[in-house]
Amino acid sequence: MQLEFSGEVWQWRGPAPYYFVTVPEDESQALHDVAHVSYGWGMIPVTACLGGTEWTTSLWPKDGGYVVPLKDAVRRAEDVQEGDTVSVGLDVRVDD
């Protein structure tokens, strides 16, 4: 399953700062409907793409939807800051 969407980069200010993009509601519902493979706390393994950078990660469940964690290396490579609106592509590994 492949998805593409835009969203704003936001920061969770925990013990170490983490940056995320929230998957929109419609796309989150589509993920919930088909992504039966998950591990640890409902995370869904994906290959993500932002600009010219591709990486493997897992979607985190949050507030009934999902968020995409942005690694520091990805943010640096694509010059992405908190508050920027970015386009994210996801290749979701789905078991049939």
TORLUM-42520 format. One record per residue (C-alpha): residue in three letters; x, y, z. Coordinates in steps of 0.05 Angstrom, whole numbers, plus 32768, in hexadecimal, padded with zeros to 4 digits. Each point is the difference from the previous one (the first is absolute). Example, Ala and Ser with C-alpha at 12.3 -4.5 7.8 and 13.67 -1.06 7.14 Angstrom:
# residues 2
ALA80F67FA6809C/SER801B80457FF3/
END
This chain:
# residues 96
MET800080008000/GLN801B80447FED/LEU7FE98043801D/GLU801580487FF5/PHE7FEB803B802A/SER80178044801A/GLY800480158048/GLU8023802F8031/VAL803E7FEA8025/TRP7FF78003804B/GLN802C7FF2803B/TRP7FF27FD5803D/ARG802B801D8037/GLY800F7FC3802A/PRO80437FEE801F/ALA801C80027FB9/PRO7FDD80297FCB/TYR7FDA7FD87FCC/TYR7FE2801B7FC0/PHE7FC27FE57FDD/VAL7FCF800B7FC8/THR7FB87FEC800E/VAL7FDF7FD17FCE/PRO7FBD80217FEC/GLU7FBF7FDF8018/ASP7FEB7FE07FBE/GLU80457FE27FF5/SER80037FE88048/GLN7FBD7FDD7FF7/ALA80197FDF7FC0/LEU803E7FE88026/HIS7FD67FE58039/ASP7FD47FDB7FCF/VAL80387FDB7FDB/ALA80408000802A/HIS7FF57FC28029/VAL804B7FF7800A/SER80188028803B/TYR802F7FF68039/GLY800B801F8044/TRP7FC8802F8016/GLY7FDD7FFF7FBC/MET8039801C7FD8/ILE7FFE7FF47FB4/PRO80417FF47FDA/VAL8008802D7FC2/THR8032801C7FCF/ALA7FF8804B8001/CYS801780357FCE/LEU8008804B800A/GLY801E80267FC6/GLY803A7FD67FE6/THR800A7FDB8042/GLU7FE47FBA800D/TRP80047FDA8042/THR7FE17FC78025/THR7FD88010803E/SER7FBF7FEF8023/LEU7FC080288006/TRP7FEF800F8048/PRO7FB77FFD8016/LYS7FE88042801E/ASP7FBA80198010/GLY7FDD7FCC7FD5/GLY802E800D7FC4/TYR804A7FFB7FF0/VAL803D802C7FFE/VAL80407FFA7FD8/PRO8041800A8027/LEU8034802A7FDC/LYS80477FEC800E/ASP80328038800B/ALA80287FE97FC3/VAL7FC180077FD5/ARG7FF08045801B/ARG804880177FF4/ALA80047FE27FBA/GLU7FBF80227FEB/ASP800A80408029/VAL7FBE7FF58025/GLN7FEF8027803F/GLU7FC77FFE8032/GLY7FC380237FE2/ASP80127FF07FB7/THR7FCB7FDF7FD5/VAL801D7FC47FDC/SER7FE97FCA7FD0/VAL800A7FB98019/GLY7FFB7FC07FD9/LEU7FF57FBD8023/ASP80087FBA7FE6/VAL7FDB7FD68033/ARG80117FB68007/VAL7FBC7FDE8000/ASP7FF37FB58009/ASP7FC87FE77FD3/
END
